[in-house]
Amino acid sequence: MGKVFTFHGGIHPPENKHRSTQLPIATAPLPKLLHIPLQQHIGAASKACVKVGDKVLKGQRIGDAQGDFSVPVHASSSGIVTAIGNHAVPHPSGMPATCISIETDGQEQWIAHSGLADFTALSTAELIDYIRDRGICGMGGAGFPTAVKLHLGDHHIINTLIINAAECEPYISADDLLMRERAEHIIAGIDVLQHLIKASHIIIGIEDNKPQAIRALETAIVGCRYNIDVVSVPTKYPSGGEKQLIQLLTNVEVPHGGIPADVGIVCQNVGTVYAIHRAIAYGESLISRIVTVTGDGVSKPQNFETLIGTPFCTLLEAAGHLQNNTSRLIVGGPMMGYTIDDLEIPVSKTTNCIIAASPREMPAPDPALACIRCGQCEQVCPVQLLPQQLHWYAKSQEYDKAQQHNLFDCIECGACSFVCPSNIPLVQYYRHAKTAIKEEAQDKRKSDIARERFEAKQMREQRAIEEKATKRKARAEQAAKAQAEKQKVAQQPPLDPVGQQQLLKQQVSAEKLNVEQLQQQFAVLQAQSNTEASAIQLGDLQLKKAQLNLQRTEQALLSYQPADCAPDIDIKKLKVAAAMASTKLKKAQQALKNAQEKSQPGIELLTTTILALEKTASSANAAYSDASNHCLATSSTNLASTEPATGAAKKLKIAVAIARTKLKRAQAQLSKATAEGTKNLADLAQSVTDLSAKLSTAEADFKVISEPIQTQPASDSHPSRDQPDLKTLKTMAAIARTKLKKAHSRLEKLSAEEQQDHQLLAEITRLEEKVLLTQASYLQAKDASASQPDAAQNKAAKQASLEEHLQKTLTLFDRAQQALKKAEANKSPAVQKMRISIEKISVKLAAAEHALQQHNSSQDQE
Amino acid sequence: MPHIRISSPHVQRPTKTADIMRLVIIATLPGLFGMTFFFGWGTLINVVLASVMAISLEAICIKLRRRPVLFYVRDNSALLTAILLALALPPFAPWWVTATAVFVAIVIAKQIYGGLGQNPFNPAMVGYALVLISFPVEMTRWTAPFDLNGNTWEVLGFADTLTVIFGSWQEIIQAHPYIDSFTSATPLDTLKHRNGLTVEEVWQSSEVMANVGAWYAVSLCYFVGGIFLIYRKIYTWHAPLTLLITLALISAIFFAIDPDNYADPLIHLTTGATMLGAFFIVTDPVSSATSNRGKVVFAAGIAILVYIVRTWGNYPDALAFAVMLMNLCAPFIDQYTQPRSYGYKKPNSGQPSKENHS
């Protein structure tokens, strides 16, 4: 006998077990109709694999397990499947569930089956699968798939196997009778479990109110090759709770949130062990179990070996149902069982007891009084909670406080309600609070998802607006730049197209890689059925983004192809360029014409000036000739005045010399201008010639006048009269000289303009050449198909696209990181993959930044 | 027969709130007997008076609150409050003092808060504290436990006691010349107002201290009742024993340091309201702390406060004040004295934090 410890609290409700232990286990009568629920275990419901009308044999599989956390169901007897549909099932909710109804033929015809000759020959996994295929789940109450419980991780090293035979609930004696009558089978079942678990110590925990069962087990373990202890524990409810029994037998607490295997313990119900033995030794699937039928509502309380699917009424009738003495029908024990009101409800794998209680036995509870915090509940709680505090919090819906008081550790054993002097249905409060909290959590999750979606949508829209604005801005800038570039497009050498193209090509390949990776990830994510839908959506979004990026980059590359190295040239653009060039030519021609027109008034002015000069010159000439005539007339008579006349002649001579120099200069300039090739200046040259001719006339006149002076200096008798005339003449000559000067400067200006005209002409010629060239290339490229923006535009677009790409990648990176964070928080299995993807995206981000830098630096160099 | 649908568990222990209250009332009987034996009919008359009043007031309140009267009055809680209050009051307190105390206890301290289970303060102590502050003279109407003349256990007759409580006590004094006064001091009073004497000298000189055996006996009665309740698992040992042990410990320390000025532990444990408080007041579940650890803290706090007020305060006894002060602290104590639940390394404490929500 092993040492027995204790657990906190516990109660001693009236046992009432002796009633049903007076008779041995009987076989329940075969009902006409069996209703076999497809879900009799925790986990996924099995799926019917027979059709209505099929004939099934006893032990034949009629429902397949769905997934690992499920077990199949088998026909309990031979017969015809009459219906597959909703039927009342043993469940606290009272809700119907899918059942397979079998009309029994009474033959009890077994499907071919045989046990395993040597189960030790099978591998652990095979043996566990075998147990699963026989439909075995925990028969203590919860119906946990036994295979799952036996399938232990590598980190679980089991040293103790506990067989739960406590059966602490009052009234129930199914396990008690099973142990009394079939102890050897149980030990044989332990043999199988031991083979699977290889524990160093096996403890059968049994309450000391079952002395006969203890004796039977102790007899059965004699000679057993394993270290089995039958340990009787004091009768105290709920010693049969898994955690409580573990504490009783080992003094070890299963950590909060853990399973017994975490502390090296596996616990199996004694009924389950028996079922395992039947499966291994005889190949029988789990199609029957022992059910206690008891209570004041039956005249012969007894245990029945009952086929799964047998309606309760059949069992109750077999036990002598006293309809009029039954006010409450309970499935399970009085502490944790639930009431039903439909006698057609069938027995399932976890139905261990049916209590038909009389009103005297289980009277309707009195109305609840206020909690007086007497603390009785606290003293009996096996989990050492504060039930009255939980009750206050559940009642006032302070669920956070209830959770802080470990509400979810409540095992709903009912000990607190049992002792409550105020009749408060405490367990019901806890169940309600638990459900409310779960619902709250679910609602919160839902609203979180909805909110995230909404925020994402808002972000998306905002981004779209921003992108539009940026694009518009970029377009405007590009247009302005293009306008500026157009002015000097002819002079600008084309940009280095090869480098740009290579860069774009690199980007395209990088994007392609990214898309492929994301596609792979997406496929993986989709393949994983348990991945959160949001993760898939996010992955989808990323993939689409990346595809869009790729598309854009490819387009950029395509549109960048320069005219001379690729066939894709935009005819329209070329045409436009040609048209532009011709327009420019026209404009230049117009400008030339304008310039010519502009130079016209200058020439006219000059001509006028020249004419005026001519006039002045002729008048001066006339004046001069008048004066000289006068002098000639007087010289003969007035020789005395020769002396001053000689001075005047001298001055005049100098003036003439100067005039000659000036004229020469003018002539030189004129000749120069003429040499520069203007035929329009012919008139001017003519006038200059005229002017020089006049000047020579004036010189000739001067000679005429100076000779008499020189010959008769003393005979000049009227020098005083002659002198003013000469002075005037001199002045007039000076004026003529000035005018001539002005005419010269005009001429100079004109010739400068002429030079400009020349330049314009040269430009026109070049433009004409260019037009020709462009037209030629236009013709050449006429059948090509892609667009060719001019270089400057291309460059701006290129930068914009690079920046956009960088921005996109950044956004992608951020979103990916967000997704990762979320995934981590959700413990999604895709976390590893998402991490890899983020690394890749960050590489891409670096590449994009590098590309933009390169582009900028190349622009700076230019 | 139709089958009812009902949540588990389907069986219940038959012990109900009324039974618990009745058991506690039963447990007060030895104390009541002791008080009557040593101090005359006063206490018994007070108990009857208070009970009648309490049940009437309770019924009226429940009626006003539109609840089923009989259903709630039957829970015996008002009766218990009345008995405890009457036991605490001086045996010869005038009827109107008792009435006031009961009114305050039942109507103000209990029903206004929502009735049984909702009151933050112990109703009996609220009633007691109020009359103690309001009617200090009447609240000292203790007689010497019994008449010393002729060495017989002679107490005031029933009719005379009625006259004292409901009428004038002057006549009674004149009729019974051996009674000095009805405002005799209790041992705690005597020890508090020593007029410069040492505790030892008070013991030797005071008549009150000569009769201290009566107080011991009454305390013993309460103690017996309390042990009965612990045995019947009406409450756990935590609160009463903690109170007694803490009080004994503190008084022992001070007595050891200065026996001339500080009373010995026995006096602290056996006189005044210590025993009544430890087993019948501090154990009131409604207004005390919840968990076992909490009850220990709660009771220790009361013991400390009782000692402080008794020794250095203005009142000879302080149980009512101490209990009410600790009633205030009970929710706070509850927050920090959660037990360690199964499977946890350490108990939760304090307010729920956000992390606990998941």
Interface residues (C-beta under 8 A of the other chain):
Chain A: F7 H8 I11 P13 P14 G94 P170 K243 Q247 E253 V254 P255 H256 G257 G258 Q323 N324 N325 T326 S327 R328 L329 I330 G332 P334 M335 M336 G337 Y338 T339 I340 D341 I355 A357 P359 M362 A364 P365 D366 P367 L369 A370 C371 I372 R373 C374 G375 Q376 E378 Q379 P382 V383 Q384 L385 L386 Q388 Q389 D400 K401 Q403 Q404 H405 N406 D409 E412 G414 S417 F418 V419 C420 P421 S422 N423 P425 V427 Q428 R431
Chain B: M1 P2 H3 I4 R5 I6 S7 S8 P9 H10 V11 Q12 R13 T15 K16 T17 D19 I20 F71 D75 S77 G114 G115 L116 G117 Q118 K233 I234 Y235 T236 P285 V286 S288 T290 S291 N292 K295 D334 Q338 P339 R340 S341 Y342 G343 Y344 K345 N348 Q351 P352 S353 N356 H357
